[in-house]
Amino acid sequence: MDNSTSLIIAYNQDRDPERLAMKYDAMRRNAYNFLRGSCHLFHARLPDDKALYRAPLAWTCGDMHVGNFGCYRGDNGLSYFDINDFDEATLAPCTWPVVRLLASILVAAADLGFDYSDALSVAHHTLDAYAIALARGGTRWVERDTSEGDIRTLFDNLRHRSHAGFLDNRTTRSGKHRKLVLDKDKALPASEKQRAKIEAFMAEFAASQPDPRSYKVLDLARRVSGLGSLGLERYVILVRGQGSPDDCALLDLKLARTSSLTPCLVTPEPRWHSEAERIVQAQSFMQAVPAATLHAVEFGRKSYVLRELQPTNDRINLNDSMKDPLRLAGLLQTMAEVLAWSQLRSSGRKSAACADELIEFGEKRKWRSRLLEVAQECARRVEHDWQAYANAYDAGEIAAALAQQGA
């Protein structure tokens, strides 16, 4: 077995075998899925290059790629397009998320049969858009009225979707009662032990909230979502909400773990009370408007992030966007700007570089060409590691490792 594949198995060894098998299957499908599912490996293999390390420190979501953007509902009730996964968030050189974003463009383009020269041109445009937004020093946000193209379509879909319709997609209704739909795509049954643990926690959590009755648990299940975190302890929880069957709410409770970037960092990390606090605080630093229902919670000597469940169809469909280089370039320009704005917005927080340092860095041009070269190196490494993983998967070595883990 290749060393990279061994590292993947070792990193995922303490996960739920049933959902971990789903993750491994998805990673076998293509190199882009492999990149999404192996954030730890990507950063462990970053080259020791000054283009990556001689850069101001900035807050990063950690797992930056073209699929890590989407629409969400802010705590003010309005919807925004922004970075939407902060499990791996930490303080790192501002170039790290940029090089991962660029590498993800090149890897995804190759998987979808995109011409490499077109993909490289789009990546170059994305890099320039990031640097320009950083140099300008201002922070903006993307909402429906300022959005275009694929992002506008996301907002329109969100606008026309009712809460009751969303509930109908995830639950079954019998009279005045709802229950979660259990399937292999979104939710799996929880054990009695898991149910008792989560219900006890939610009762304690509800008691600390202004309206405890709205957090009464009606049903719960193990959640199937994402790729990098698939297999970690995670639940979808159906709660009472405002009382009627159409006013129930869906919550996402997810175990928080140490960022996979931590072993790769060369500067000390800020201290946190818990890993969940790190995730929630980083998200609040970086997003234009905090997400609705976002809490760092603790029980059973572990920390979790509790949030409103976000529909997975509020994210960009790359298969559609990749069909047109100009369409893709426009979409990625917005993503690059959102990334730059998030770094500027969080500047000066918990030892991050100040805005002036980021602006000065964005104004320089010398680092850009080298960073694009590094991104190409990283993309080639991902392709190589994925091929080794695919060979191990096809040879039955991944299945054998899973069987040993479940024994």
C-alpha positions in Angstrom: 0.0 0.0 0.0 1.3 3.5 -0.9 2.3 5.7 2.0 -0.3 8.3 1.1 -3.1 5.7 1.3 -1.7 4.4 4.6 -1.8 8.0 6.0 -5.5 8.3 4.9 -6.4 5.1 6.7 -4.6 6.0 9.8 -6.2 9.5 9.9 -9.7 8.0 9.6 -9.3 5.0 11.9 -11.6 6.2 14.7 -14.7 6.9 12.5 -18.0 5.2 12.2 -17.3 2.3 9.7 -20.6 2.5 7.9 -20.3 6.1 7.0 -16.5 5.8 6.5 -17.1 3.2 3.8 -19.3 5.9 2.0 -16.4 8.3 2.3 -13.9 5.8 0.9 -16.3 5.0 -2.0 -16.7 8.7 -2.9 -12.9 9.3 -2.8 -12.5 6.4 -5.3 -14.7 8.1 -7.9 -12.4 10.9 -8.9 -9.4 12.9 -7.9 -11.5 16.0 -6.9 -13.5 13.9 -4.4 -10.1 12.5 -3.2 -8.9 16.1 -2.6 -12.0 17.0 -0.7 -11.7 13.9 1.5 -8.0 14.3 2.3 -7.4 17.8 3.5 -4.9 16.5 6.1 -2.8 14.9 3.3 -2.9 17.9 1.1 -1.4 20.2 3.8 1.1 17.6 5.0 2.4 17.5 1.4 2.7 21.2 0.8 6.1 22.0 -0.6 8.6 23.9 1.5 8.4 27.0 -0.7 8.7 30.6 0.3 5.7 31.5 -1.8 3.6 29.6 0.8 5.3 30.6 4.0 6.5 34.2 3.5 3.0 35.6 3.7 0.9 37.3 6.4 -1.0 35.2 8.8 -4.7 35.1 8.2 -7.7 33.1 9.3 -8.6 30.3 6.9 -11.4 27.8 6.9 -8.7 25.2 6.4 -10.5 23.0 3.9 -10.7 25.5 1.0 -11.9 24.2 -2.4 -14.4 25.2 -5.0 -17.1 23.2 -3.3 -16.8 24.9 0.0 -19.0 27.9 -0.8 -22.7 28.2 -0.7 -25.8 30.1 0.5 -26.8 30.2 4.2 -29.3 32.1 6.4 -27.7 34.7 8.6 -28.9 35.5 12.1 -30.6 38.5 10.7 -32.9 36.3 8.6 -31.3 37.2 5.3 -29.4 34.9 3.0 -25.8 35.2 1.9 -23.2 33.5 -0.3 -20.0 32.8 1.6 -17.5 30.2 2.8 -19.6 27.6 4.6 -17.4 24.9 6.3 -15.0 25.8 9.1 -14.2 22.5 10.7 -10.5 22.8 9.8 -10.3 26.6 10.5 -7.1 27.9 11.9 -4.5 30.7 11.6 -2.1 30.1 8.7 -0.3 31.9 6.0 -2.8 33.7 3.8 -1.5 31.8 0.7 -2.5 28.3 2.0 -6.2 28.5 1.2 -5.4 30.2 -2.1 -3.1 27.4 -3.3 -5.7 24.8 -2.3 -8.4 26.7 -4.1 -6.3 26.9 -7.2 -5.3 23.2 -7.0 -9.0 22.2 -6.6 -9.8 24.1 -9.8 -7.2 22.2 -11.8 -8.1 18.9 -10.3 -11.9 19.3 -10.8 -11.3 20.6 -14.4 -9.3 17.5 -15.2 -12.0 15.2 -13.8 -14.7 16.9 -15.9 -12.7 16.8 -19.1 -11.9 20.5 -19.2 -9.1 21.7 -21.4 -6.0 22.1 -19.2 -5.0 25.4 -20.8 -8.5 26.8 -20.2 -8.3 25.5 -16.6 -4.9 27.1 -16.1 -6.2 30.4 -17.5 -9.2 30.3 -15.1 -6.9 29.6 -12.2 -4.7 32.5 -13.1 -7.8 34.8 -13.3 -8.9 33.5 -9.9 -5.5 34.3 -8.4 -5.5 37.8 -9.8 -9.0 38.4 -8.5 -8.0 37.4 -5.0 -4.9 39.6 -5.0 -6.9 42.6 -6.4 -9.6 42.2 -3.7 -6.9 41.9 -1.0 -5.1 45.0 -2.2 -8.3 47.1 -2.3 -8.6 46.5 1.5 -12.4 46.7 1.6 -14.8 44.0 2.7 -18.0 43.3 0.9 -20.5 40.5 0.9 -22.7 38.6 -1.6 -26.4 38.7 -1.3 -29.2 38.1 -3.8 -29.3 41.7 -5.1 -25.6 41.8 -5.8 -25.2 38.2 -7.2 -25.0 37.0 -10.8 -25.0 33.8 -12.8 -24.9 30.5 -10.8 -24.8 32.3 -7.5 -28.0 34.2 -8.4 -29.6 30.9 -9.3 -28.8 29.6 -5.8 -30.5 32.6 -4.2 -33.5 32.3 -6.5 -33.9 28.6 -5.6 -33.6 29.5 -1.9 -36.2 32.3 -2.3 -38.8 30.0 -3.8 -38.3 27.1 -1.4 -40.7 27.1 1.6 -39.7 25.9 5.0 -42.5 23.4 4.9 -41.2 22.1 1.6 -37.8 21.6 3.0 -39.2 19.7 5.9 -41.3 17.5 3.5 -38.0 16.6 1.7 -36.4 15.4 4.9 -39.3 14.1 7.0 -42.5 12.1 6.7 -45.7 13.6 8.1 -48.6 11.7 9.8 -51.3 14.1 11.1 -49.6 16.6 13.4 -46.4 14.6 13.7 -43.2 14.4 11.7 -40.4 11.9 11.6 -37.1 11.9 9.8 -36.7 10.0 6.6 -34.0 7.4 7.0 -32.0 6.6 3.9 -28.4 6.0 2.9 -28.1 9.5 1.3 -29.0 11.8 4.2 -29.8 10.0 7.4 -29.1 6.6 9.1 -30.7 5.2 12.3 -29.2 6.2 15.6 -28.8 3.6 18.3 -30.8 3.7 21.5 -27.6 4.7 23.4 -27.0 7.6 20.9 -30.6 8.7 21.2 -30.5 8.8 25.0 -27.3 10.7 25.0 -28.4 13.4 22.5 -31.9 13.8 24.0 -30.3 14.3 27.4 -28.0 16.9 26.0 -30.7 18.7 24.1 -32.9 18.9 27.3 -30.0 20.5 29.1 -29.3 22.9 26.2 -32.9 23.8 25.9 -33.1 24.8 29.5 -30.5 27.6 28.8 -32.4 29.0 25.8 -35.1 31.7 25.8 -37.7 29.3 24.5 -36.9 25.8 25.8 -40.0 24.2 24.2 -38.7 25.0 20.7 -35.8 22.6 21.3 -37.9 19.6 22.3 -36.5 16.6 20.3 -39.0 14.9 18.1 -36.6 12.6 16.3 -32.9 12.2 15.5 -30.6 10.2 13.2 -27.0 9.9 12.2 -26.4 12.4 9.5 -24.8 11.6 6.2 -23.3 14.8 4.7 -20.1 16.2 3.4 -17.0 14.2 2.5 -14.0 15.2 4.6 -15.9 14.8 7.8 -18.0 11.8 6.8 -17.8 9.2 9.5 -17.4 11.6 12.4 -20.1 11.6 15.1 -22.8 13.7 13.6 -26.6 13.9 14.0 -29.6 15.6 12.3 -32.1 16.5 15.0 -35.8 17.3 14.4 -37.1 19.7 17.1 -40.4 21.2 17.9 -39.7 24.7 16.7 -42.7 27.0 16.9 -45.1 24.1 17.5 -47.0 23.2 14.3 -45.9 20.5 11.9 -44.8 23.1 9.4 -42.8 25.0 12.0 -40.5 22.2 13.1 -36.8 22.8 12.8 -33.8 20.7 11.7 -30.5 21.0 13.6 -27.1 19.7 12.8 -24.9 18.5 15.7 -21.3 17.6 14.8 -18.3 16.5 16.7 -15.4 19.1 16.7 -11.9 17.8 16.3 -8.5 19.3 16.1 -7.8 21.0 12.8 -5.9 18.7 10.4 -3.7 21.7 9.6 -2.3 21.9 13.1 0.7 19.5 12.6 1.7 21.5 9.6 1.7 25.0 11.2 5.0 26.7 11.9 3.5 29.4 14.2 1.7 28.8 17.5 -2.1 28.6 17.3 -4.4 30.7 19.5 -5.7 29.0 22.6 -9.3 28.0 22.8 -11.6 26.6 25.4 -12.6 23.8 23.0 -12.3 22.8 19.4 -15.9 23.8 18.9 -15.2 27.3 20.1 -12.3 27.5 17.5 -14.7 26.6 14.7 -17.5 28.9 15.8 -15.3 31.8 16.5 -13.4 31.5 13.2 -16.7 31.4 11.4 -17.8 34.5 13.2 -14.5 36.2 12.3 -14.7 35.4 8.6 -18.3 35.5 7.5 -20.0 38.8 6.7 -23.0 37.9 8.9 -23.0 35.1 11.5 -25.0 32.0 10.6 -28.4 31.4 12.3 -28.4 29.1 15.3 -24.7 28.6 15.7 -23.4 27.3 19.1 -20.2 25.7 20.5 -21.5 23.1 23.0 -19.9 20.4 25.2 -21.1 17.1 26.7 -19.5 13.8 27.5 -16.0 15.4 27.6 -16.3 16.3 23.9 -17.2 19.5 22.1 -19.7 19.8 19.2 -21.0 22.5 16.9 -24.8 22.9 16.9 -26.3 24.8 14.0 -29.3 25.1 11.9 -29.2 22.4 9.2 -28.3 23.9 5.8 -29.6 22.1 2.7 -26.9 20.6 0.5 -28.5 21.9 -2.6 -27.6 25.4 -1.6 -24.1 24.8 -3.0 -22.7 25.3 -6.5 -23.0 22.4 -9.0 -19.6 22.3 -10.6 -20.8 19.9 -13.3 -22.9 22.7 -14.8 -20.4 25.6 -14.2 -17.4 23.7 -15.7 -19.1 23.6 -19.1 -18.2 27.2 -20.0 -14.8 28.8 -19.2 -16.3 32.3 -19.0 -19.1 31.2 -16.8 -16.6 29.4 -14.5 -14.2 32.3 -14.4 -17.0 34.6 -13.2 -18.0 32.2 -10.5 -14.5 31.7 -9.3 -13.7 35.4 -9.3 -16.5 35.8 -6.8 -15.2 32.9 -4.7 -11.7 34.5 -4.8 -13.1 37.8 -3.7 -15.1 36.2 -0.9 -11.9 34.5 0.3 -10.0 37.8 0.3 -12.8 39.6 2.1 -12.9 36.9 4.8 -9.2 37.4 5.5 -9.5 41.2 5.6 -12.6 40.9 7.8 -10.8 38.7 10.3 -7.6 40.7 10.2 -6.1 41.5 13.6 -8.1 38.9 15.4 -6.3 36.5 17.6 -2.8 37.2 16.2 -3.8 37.5 12.6 -2.0 40.1 10.5 -3.5 43.5 10.3 -5.4 44.7 7.2 -2.4 46.9 6.1 -0.1 43.9 5.9 -2.7 42.0 3.8 -3.2 45.0 1.5 0.5 45.4 1.0 0.9 41.7 0.2 -2.0 41.9 -2.3 -0.3 44.8 -4.1 2.9 42.8 -4.7 3.0 40.7 -7.9 6.1 38.6 -7.5 4.5 35.9 -5.4 1.6 35.3 -7.7 3.3 33.4 -10.5 5.2 31.1 -8.1 2.0 30.4 -6.2 0.3 29.3 -9.4 3.3 27.0 -10.1 3.0 25.5 -6.6 -0.8 25.0 -7.1 0.0 23.0 -10.3 2.6 20.9 -8.3 -0.1 20.2 -5.7 -2.7 19.3 -8.3 -0.3 16.8 -9.8 0.5 15.3 -6.4 -3.2 14.9 -5.7 -3.7 13.1 -9.0 -0.7 10.8 -8.2 -2.0 10.1 -4.7 -5.5 9.5 -5.9 -4.2 6.9 -8.5 -2.3 5.1 -5.7 -5.5 5.2 -3.6 -7.6 3.9 -6.5 -5.2 1.0 -7.0 -5.4 0.1 -3.3 -9.2 0.4 -3.3 -9.5 -1.8 -6.4 -7.1 -4.4 -4.9 -9.4 -4.7 -1.8 -6.9 -3.1 0.6 -9.3 -0.3 1.7 -12.1 -2.8 2.3 -9.6 -5.0 4.4 -8.6 -2.0 6.5 -12.3 -1.2 7.1 -13.0 -4.8 8.1 -10.1 -4.7 10.5 -11.3 -1.4 12.0 -14.8 -2.8 12.5 -13.6 -6.1 14.1 
